[in-house]
């Protein structure tokens, strides 16, 4: 019926060659994603290979004692994963502290990685509207290790329950059925969440389980001689590898489809690699096998070196050879001095000593990270700039006679005016009030997305409403109400990282779904009703701010002795006419409302930050080093100052009186 292949249980050197292909793809993508836009999918290849190799490893030996089986399984994982990781976290936590004034987020990610939960840390950080960009965190890449470690925590129980490790009758079939069932459940949820909660689909193990499970299934399928399997194995491996390369050349906008494709193709390639074929000979090349053996250390070191380069000299055509050489040197050192001695069964060190030493190294790394975060980082920092990337300042100021009230209402786009409230408070006899919540527009909108569930949304809406109720709107001659929000985030197409966030909308006080178009229509009706019902109050409605695809935070965009060149992403440009076209419907509706109501004015902040004399909007002021933005959509103190000057001019007569 079914015949086992003895060959399938032997070490397959070509798999290490495939590992090399995967890690090279990832490194190319991270150095320059223009060359290989979806080269990051090499991580998904790692997942498939891990599933195959771990199943191969456990199939070689019959295990009768559960305690001994679990002990051996986790001992191998600890020896393999922890020592190189702890070394990388320790060294790079110290190095990054020399070049960043605020390293808390990075250090916490590094510490989380040592517990195998950095994917959770990064997932929760993705829910923080003002969290540091993952592109500049030297430990972002450890999320994939978290996924694997969490899989390894669950996997031995699956193996034992199905009888696969004990070589019970029908154990392979039981294992196949269970891993296939869990894999299908995982991939269905991955597909669903990719469009509704992308950070969860990306970072969390339950929605990546199917990828490692594919490798397990590839091993089981490859060990059988069914007719249909033999037909699949006849597919030329060169065709499959070509399709994998094509996937990596495609844009990231097709992320879900590409991920599924690359996982399936990787499983197929593992099954179709045959001796004396072109691709087998390529992957069995000694140099490529060596890179495959280095792949874990290469993966660990490449991202910190790239990130620290971004914080210092940058990445340029002339620097890339040196950076690649450094990645190779550190990976070789890590592999030969740390990784190999720990995992080598022939080593003179006993298992118990290896595990104890691995735990000791991890504890030392944790202790150093904690002390750096809490006490010593400021002594290491070499830069002259001590500013935090958030660019936020306190609203507290000395006492002064403030007569005219500026009440800002809305989300963080209204909240940015806190940055200059101290400057204008006494200078212009202004009294500032802020009723703002991040990602909470006013009038309120019921919506959910990957950052926010319906409960969070309702709580924020209630806080806004209560604050509005507790703080009466100023009447004419006593102040104005300024309403501002990030309109494209809620009502039309965002750009930058926000374009991957999909909102769902509901009728107020119900859970009935409505379209984005209807949500916008209802919001306009509530806005107009608000203005009509408060006829004694002056309102100012602002246009959206220009926004940008990619913009690095302030801290990395300051010239320092260790940073003689600024990254191109320190000054982003965007076509003005394209942006105007995106915002046109919103602006037209806002203008119509202000035209119909005497107590409402329109302020074109878009043209303040991006004058109509220019063809391109710029994040920096007149192509200088002065930043008008802190990130891709929030104006900096300098940008807000330009807007505030116009706002005061608009209300100059009332303020003077």
Secondary structure, DSSP 8 states (H G I E B T S, - for coil): -----SGGGS--HHHHHHHHHHHHHHHHHHH-TTTSTTGGGHHHHHHHHHHHHHHHHHHSS----HHHHHHHHHHHHHHHHHHHHHHHHHHHHHHHHHH-S--HHHHHHHHHHHTT-HHHHHHHHHTSTT---GGG-TTGGGHHHHHHHHHHHHHHHHHHHTTTTTT-TTHHHHHHHHHHHHHHHHHHHHHHHHHH-HHHHHH-GGGTHHHHHHHHHHHHHHT---HHHHHHHTS-HHHHHHHHHHHHHS-GGGHHHHHHHHHHHHHHHHHH--TTSHHHHHHT-HHHHHHHHTHHHHHHHHHHHHHHHHHTT---HHHHHHHHHHHHHHHHHIIIIIIHHHH-TTSSS-HHHHHHHHHHHHHHHHHHHHHIIIIIHHHH---S----TT----S--------EEEEEEESHHHHTTHHHHHHHHHHTTEEEEEEE-TT--SS--EEEBTTB-HHHHHHHHHHHHHHHHHS----TTTEEEEEE--HHHHHS---GGGGG---EEE-TTS--EE-HHHHHHHHHHHHHHHHHHTTTSEEEEE------S----GGGGS-BTTB-S--GGGS-EEEHHHHHHHHHHHHHHHHHHHHH-TTEEEE-HHHHHS-TT-SEEESBGGGSS-BSBSSSS-B-HHHHHHHHHHHHHHTHHHHH-
